[in-house]
Amino acid sequence: MAPSANKERFTARNKTEFHFNLNCKDVLTRECTAAEKADVMAWLLTFK
């Protein structure tokens, strides 16, 4: 999932939102908040 593996991974907003919604509902059994999404994105950007 790290953007370093695929620079265009998070460029399509609709795809990114789709996967956040799908995975959040799967893992948390609810939608993620904007802050949670930002935290995940910040974490993923740390991978090189």
N, C-alpha and C positions, 0 to 999 in steps of 0.2 A: 503493500500500500504506500510505501514511502515515495514521495515525489522524486527523489533522487533516482529511483529505478525507472520512472517514466515521467518525464517533465510535463507531459500533457494530462496527467492523471486527474487533476482537480480543476481543469480549465472549463469544463462543461458543467455549469451550475446545476442544470436539471439532473444530470447523472449523479453528481455529488449529493444533492439533496435526496435523490431516490435511495442511494446506498446508506446514507445516514438514517433515513426513516426506516428502512428495512432492518438494518443492524441494531438500531436503538430499540426498536420494538421487539426484536428477537432476544436481545441481551437484557434490556432493562424493563421490558414489557410496557414501555411507554415511549413517547417521542422525546428526543434529546432537546435540551434547551440550547439557546444560542451560545451560552457560555460553555456548555459541555462540548459543543461542536468546535468552538474556538480552542479549547484545551486539547482536543484530539488533534486538530490541525497543527497546533504549536508543537505537540509531541512528535508528530510524524515528520515535521520539518527538521527535527534534530538528527535524523538518520542521514548518514552520508554514504 
